[in-house]
Amino acid sequence: MPVTGYRMARMMPVSQLEISKAGYLYNSSLHPTWLPGRYNNLSEPCAPFWKQGVLQIPALVTPGVRFPVLWLGFKNFPLAWIQAATRAIWKAGLCANLYFHPW
């Protein structure tokens, strides 16, 4: 099965031109939140969008405050928080792009 999508390690920036030239159909390297010392993508969209011919599928964040919904939250937050965040995300019509580390 061919690989059609890309996600940069640690959600680091990646050249959209290079992603497009490599033939990927989508890129999910964008995390539309602010993580101190890592990145500030608060101005980026939370919903999927097209950029240089490649579909951008941002990582999942809560609407409004843009709190990251990632594997660490599923591991450490109470189930009620996960359920409330999921409801808010579905109400906002956001794409549920979750990723988990295999370890």
LINGIHU-V750777 format. One record per residue. RES is the residue in three letters. PSI is psi in whole degrees, -180 to 180 (999 if undefined). Layout:
RES/PSI ; RES/PSI
//
This chain:
MET/129 ; PRO/150 ; VAL/124 ; THR/-8 ; GLY/167 ; TYR/142 ; ARG/120 ; MET/142 ; ALA/139 ; ARG/21 ; MET/32 ; MET/157 ; PRO/147 ; VAL/146 ; SER/120 ; GLN/-33 ; LEU/-43 ; GLU/-38 ; ILE/-44 ; SER/-45 ; LYS/-30 ; ALA/-11 ; GLY/12 ; TYR/146 ; LEU/-30 ; TYR/159 ; ASN/126 ; SER/42 ; SER/-7 ; LEU/130 ; HIS/104 ; PRO/59 ; THR/-178 ; TRP/121 ; LEU/112 ; PRO/132 ; GLY/-6 ; ARG/-61 ; TYR/160 ; ASN/98 ; ASN/34 ; LEU/-21 ; SER/-6 ; GLU/152 ; PRO/152 ; CYS/-22 ; ALA/156 ; PRO/145 ; PHE/164 ; TRP/139 ; LYS/120 ; GLN/42 ; GLY/7 ; VAL/132 ; LEU/124 ; GLN/124 ; ILE/94 ; PRO/154 ; ALA/159 ; LEU/132 ; VAL/158 ; THR/149 ; PRO/153 ; GLY/-83 ; VAL/-13 ; ARG/46 ; PHE/129 ; PRO/134 ; VAL/98 ; LEU/-179 ; TRP/-34 ; LEU/-37 ; GLY/-42 ; PHE/-31 ; LYS/-36 ; ASN/-21 ; PHE/155 ; PRO/153 ; LEU/-36 ; ALA/-37 ; TRP/-45 ; ILE/-44 ; GLN/-43 ; ALA/-43 ; ALA/-41 ; THR/-43 ; ARG/-45 ; ALA/-39 ; ILE/-45 ; TRP/-41 ; LYS/-37 ; ALA/-9 ; GLY/25 ; LEU/155 ; CYS/131 ; ALA/79 ; ASN/95 ; LEU/149 ; TYR/146 ; PHE/143 ; HIS/141 ; PRO/-13 ; TRP/999
//
